[in-house]
Amino acid sequence: MDSLYEAEDYRTWMRERYEERKRIQPNFSYRFMAMRLEMDAGQLVKILQGKLHLVPQKIPAVAKLFGLDPRSERFLEALVRFSKATGTQEISRRWDEIQSLREVQSRELEQDQYEFYSTWLPTAVRGVLSLGEPDQTPKAIGNRIVPRTDAPEVERALELLERLGLATREPGGGWTLAHKHIRTGDLWRQKTVRQFQADTMRLATDALETIPAKRRDISTLTLTLAEKDLPLLKERVAEFRRDLVRLAEESDPADSVYQVNVQVFPMTSETSRARRKGGAT
């Protein structure tokens, strides 16, 4: 499959094509490419760095520069629209548009990935399977999940796990869990896992009312720190997540599934000093 049809961010694809052309033609500079696209060289650099988006009017010029056929040009245009999409409905609609232009084999896998991340249930079902309990019928799994889930919904989640190779159905009706992860690009995670995260945060809100305090721990912490220390804060959070993964790996025998949400977000607007620093190149 052409690398364009494997791309999730058109700007990454453009940068890779530029680097390929540069290796073949040493005089193929940013300035030369910008001239061919009839745009400012500085603007082009920011597009290739992922800081700006390509305006739709320039798509035909990009297609001509890199020798795209009409179908590939339409796909490039769909990628541009997807990258600019905001909101769950628009993201889903733009992603469906991309899939309609992709080859069938790729489309089936990507759609399954989208379904996996668009709801919390497949993750919960996979967690229950990992416990290795003797009754792995959809009804039993649904009764084990909080909130309790109907068997048909669980069956659909099991079929999805099977299609993705994350679980294998045994002749006797049980399941074998594959130790395999779904891997997606950064842009895909950013735009689709958002729905999964929103769903799990709603579950956490429900847990305040439905789960006894002895079976949960929901706490909050408000900090004041310098904007420049945010990367350090994120790294501490990442280290905490790694510690929890190690704890889960060492917990034997596991008999429950827990969802851990960690959120870091500002409660104040950005300072002018931080904005200036963030806009620097």
Secondary structure by P-SEA (a helix, b strand, c coil): cccccccccaaaaaaaaaaaaaaacccccaaaaaaaacccaaaaaaaaaccccccccaaaaaaaaacccaaaaaaaaaaaaaaacccaaaaaaaaaaaaaaccaaaaaaaaaaaaaaccaaaaaaaaaaaaccccccaaaaaaaccccccaaaaaaaaaaaaaaccbbbccccbbbbbcccccccaaaaaccaaaaaaaaaaaaaaaacccccccbbbbbbbbbbbccaaaaaaaaaaaaaaaaaaaaaacccccbbbbbbbbbbbcccccaaaaaaaacc
